[in-house]
């Protein structure tokens, strides 16, 4: 602070990610390989106890059909066969209905909901007023002297999502930077432009019904960012987002 | 006569007992000196009942087309994995570059903010995260109850 005051204004922005809840669908090569691995494993394996029991019971059935006087052998013995057990298990499995991978929010493309696109990362975008424009941005606030940039980013998150948000911030260092110069009309010697430092955090609490979002917000995936962010901003943000 | 004999017995007994104790101690020392037995790893010993001949699967032999298909598939897989690995490394490199650029700009701005940014974050590790499952959790699902009995054998040396 002893040096001459730099003409850049500093902002801290938070990229809040909701991590995926379900696995991504397998690629074609992955599926083929998985099938091949299963086949090879089957070929290299030996029979299990259950399979031996099945084979023996099949033999018994065949013998009983061929020779008709086997009633004494069959009388006190096993009533439940391995085949019956397998059918029982199959029935039980079919009765269970798992939650669908494609949710209602997916079908209606409700971009405000967190239940959409459960297999990818979702990022928070808010509509903010910069200068005289309303833009879709990652939540950002201006840095105030006396706090570190990480605190600025946390404050940005709290401003838009409230204090009760639980997020794990990945470290003290910024992940990316976007710097831009103000339009000539506003630019002065002391106020050339702004530098926005991006921080990354993972959303821990899955229930956001408590928070009252103060501005327009959206949860979007990396591919959909292009619909909302300006190209230069988008380029810088894409560098630190892993898909 | 009554007094003398019991006395003798006691002395002889005491000596015999002491000799016995010493013999026991010597045996214990010998056992302890022998190297401790290695604890067998149960996973590495296949139980004998699984190597019986009736257990071997009888499947038809592989046709040459099938083995050809397998070899080609393995080659495709190799290429796929290589591309995947390169893409991952490229993404990580871009991430690191982006961070370095941000830190450079921050340093130009203010040394004190830069020092605060490169400090180690103590609260980050240990970092825990539940991995994704195939289907999302079903709200209101009552999982069936059961008891888990641990029958692993514990060896002492």
Interface residues (C-beta under 8 A of the other chain):
Chain A: X1 X6 X8 X10 X19 X20 X21 X22 X23 X27 X29 X30 X32 X33 X36 X42 X43 X45 X46 X47 X52 X98 X99 X100 X101 X103 X118 X119 X148 X149 X150 X168 X169 X170 X171 X172 X173 X174 X175 X176 X177 X179 X195 X197 X198 X202 X236 X239 X240 X242 X243
Chain B: X50 X54 X55 X56 X57 X59 X70 X73 X74 X76 X77 X80 X91 X92 X94 X95 X97 X98 X99 X101 X102 X103 X105 X106 X108 X109 X110 X112 X113 X116 X117 X118 X119 X120 X121 X124 X127 X129 X132 X133 X134 X135 X136 X137 X138 X139
